[in-house]
């Protein structure tokens, strides 16, 4: 049984493992900016990503957003949570969002750009590309085509993903981890 001190200590440890990314204005930016934030806090990019969101968003995360940042499919995982029963219209809204990201993978125009503007009332904007130099070109990229430049998690890239060792990472149960989590 946990005592009050034990509960506070447990919560403190959890906070140490939590990496917050505060710039995202849509689901694509959750993926993109989480990669950058992971680098800022650990000094390397994650070897794996686990996205947790409503089950109806699985296609959007696994097929569209993952592909847009060219993260390896075998290293990208999705955990779905049930959509609340009261969320009427969620499936139709998701279909519209998927269609928009299929045409505009980086959310550079139309309804996706308008949504980003509404969700950033103080014009904070995305993280500055200098914060994540190996992915700076991707952070600046805006096109209907998939980014073709070099990325640190791409196979054959000269900027490799560190996997464990003492180069940073998150400690889970005494092991080094290079997993980034995205919760939407």
Wavefront OBJ file of the C-alpha trace (Angstrom):
o trace
v 0.000 0.000 0.000
v 1.346 3.395 -0.958
v 1.647 6.036 1.706
v 1.078 9.707 0.981
v 4.844 10.184 0.657
v 4.993 7.174 -1.647
v 2.220 8.586 -3.842
v 3.964 11.957 -4.084
v 7.280 10.269 -4.899
v 5.565 8.096 -7.519
v 3.971 11.163 -9.128
v 7.314 12.998 -9.055
v 8.995 10.113 -10.891
v 6.205 10.071 -13.465
v 6.693 13.793 -14.091
v 10.398 13.193 -14.704
v 9.478 10.722 -17.464
v 6.868 12.938 -19.075
v 8.042 14.960 -22.065
v 5.681 17.780 -22.901
v 5.406 19.262 -26.352
v 3.317 22.428 -26.287
v 3.371 23.726 -29.869
v 1.189 21.264 -31.828
v -2.011 22.612 -33.315
v -3.109 19.401 -35.039
v -2.366 15.683 -35.102
v 0.384 15.952 -37.724
v 2.190 18.565 -35.638
v 1.832 16.263 -32.607
v 3.977 13.716 -34.435
v 6.418 16.208 -35.974
v 6.962 18.400 -32.932
v 7.182 15.404 -30.564
v 10.177 14.176 -32.549
v 11.808 17.578 -32.106
v 10.926 17.784 -28.399
v 12.337 14.298 -27.785
v 15.609 15.442 -29.357
v 15.658 18.629 -27.272
v 15.327 16.687 -24.033
v 17.458 13.612 -24.771
v 19.994 14.689 -27.384
v 18.846 12.052 -29.876
v 15.771 11.106 -31.877
v 13.547 8.213 -30.798
v 14.028 4.740 -32.227
v 10.308 4.031 -31.761
v 7.129 6.056 -31.533
v 3.889 5.048 -29.847
v 0.891 7.247 -30.604
v -2.160 6.954 -28.360
v -5.433 8.367 -29.588
v -8.984 7.415 -30.491
v -9.198 4.216 -32.535
v -10.801 6.040 -35.443
v -7.586 8.089 -35.883
v -5.371 5.041 -36.438
v -5.286 5.347 -40.237
v -4.434 9.048 -39.995
v -1.483 8.449 -37.653
v -0.091 5.224 -39.119
v -0.552 5.886 -42.820
v -0.554 9.663 -43.239
v 1.402 11.367 -40.446
v 3.997 8.620 -40.072
v 4.510 8.598 -43.834
v 4.773 12.409 -43.970
v 7.714 12.385 -41.535
v 9.012 9.170 -43.153
v 9.350 7.359 -39.832
v 9.856 3.592 -40.331
v 6.512 1.752 -40.163
v 7.940 -1.109 -38.096
v 9.048 1.388 -35.442
v 5.733 3.266 -35.256
v 3.019 1.884 -32.999
v -0.536 2.996 -32.365
v -2.672 2.310 -29.308
v -6.342 3.072 -29.807
v -8.799 4.156 -27.160
v -12.561 3.906 -27.628
v -14.393 6.884 -29.045
v -16.925 8.189 -26.491
v -20.485 7.173 -27.327
v -21.576 10.812 -27.133
v -19.111 11.807 -29.867
v -21.720 11.992 -32.600
v -20.284 12.900 -35.959
v -16.771 11.772 -34.999
v -16.517 9.290 -37.894
v -17.643 11.894 -40.436
v -15.263 14.463 -38.976
v -12.401 11.976 -39.107
v -13.184 11.096 -42.735
v -13.028 14.793 -43.644
v -9.740 15.236 -41.758
v -8.195 12.163 -43.403
v -9.256 13.441 -46.842
v -7.704 16.847 -46.090
v -4.372 15.315 -44.949
v -4.339 13.001 -48.000
v -4.365 16.097 -50.224
v -2.167 18.234 -47.941
v 0.103 15.986 -45.786
v 1.760 18.912 -43.963
v -1.377 20.999 -43.351
v -0.068 23.933 -45.392
v -3.329 25.216 -46.815
v -7.101 25.179 -46.778
v -9.076 23.896 -43.808
v -5.995 22.418 -42.116
v -4.125 25.731 -42.127
v -7.276 27.539 -40.956
v -7.621 25.087 -38.062
v -3.976 25.650 -37.072
v -4.526 29.412 -37.046
v -7.612 29.085 -34.826
v -5.698 26.868 -32.404
v -2.832 29.352 -32.033
v -4.576 32.564 -30.896
v -1.367 34.044 -29.463
v 0.649 33.295 -32.636
v 3.224 31.207 -30.758
v 3.776 29.018 -33.824
v 5.949 25.933 -34.188
v 9.324 25.360 -32.531
v 12.189 27.173 -34.221
v 14.041 24.839 -36.639
v 17.357 25.603 -34.909
v 16.123 23.606 -31.897
v 16.318 20.385 -33.952
v 18.961 20.949 -36.625
v 18.802 17.470 -38.195
v 15.114 17.938 -38.960
v 15.142 21.702 -39.616
v 14.309 21.279 -43.308
v 11.305 19.095 -42.440
v 10.094 21.641 -39.865
v 10.165 24.342 -42.593
v 8.722 22.096 -45.326
v 5.356 22.913 -46.846
v 4.191 21.026 -49.936
v 1.607 18.577 -51.201
v 4.470 16.177 -51.961
v 6.278 14.062 -49.359
v 9.529 15.538 -48.021
v 12.499 13.897 -49.762
v 15.379 15.372 -47.739
v 17.611 13.665 -45.213
v 16.125 12.730 -41.834
v 17.944 11.366 -38.771
v 15.680 8.298 -38.506
v 15.912 7.377 -42.209
v 17.882 4.295 -43.129
v 21.296 5.185 -44.444
v 21.157 8.628 -42.869
v 24.467 9.966 -41.612
v 22.722 11.373 -38.542
v 21.774 8.166 -36.744
v 19.307 7.510 -33.963
v 21.101 6.662 -30.712
v 19.745 3.472 -29.176
v 20.505 3.272 -25.481
v 23.964 3.563 -24.035
v 24.598 6.611 -21.906
v 23.770 9.186 -24.583
v 20.490 10.173 -22.939
v 17.105 8.590 -23.247
v 14.372 7.918 -20.768
v 14.834 5.510 -17.918
v 12.006 2.990 -17.549
v 12.459 0.322 -14.901
v 16.228 0.745 -14.889
v 16.590 0.362 -18.673
v 17.358 3.000 -21.237
v 14.523 3.678 -23.627
v 14.383 5.636 -26.835
v 10.605 5.539 -27.274
v 8.668 8.708 -27.890
v 5.013 8.769 -26.950
v 2.402 10.970 -28.552
v -0.873 11.345 -26.702
v -3.766 13.131 -28.369
l 1 2 3 4 5 6 7 8 9 10 11 12 13 14 15 16 17 18 19 20 21 22 23 24 25 26 27 28 29 30 31 32 33 34 35 36 37 38 39 40 41 42 43 44 45 46 47 48 49 50 51 52 53 54 55 56 57 58 59 60 61 62 63 64 65 66 67 68 69 70 71 72 73 74 75 76 77 78 79 80 81 82 83 84 85 86 87 88 89 90 91 92 93 94 95 96 97 98 99 100 101 102 103 104 105 106 107 108 109 110 111 112 113 114 115 116 117 118 119 120 121 122 123 124 125 126 127 128 129 130 131 132 133 134 135 136 137 138 139 140 141 142 143 144 145 146 147 148 149 150 151 152 153 154 155 156 157 158 159 160 161 162 163 164 165 166 167 168 169 170 171 172 173 174 175 176 177 178 179 180 181 182 183 184
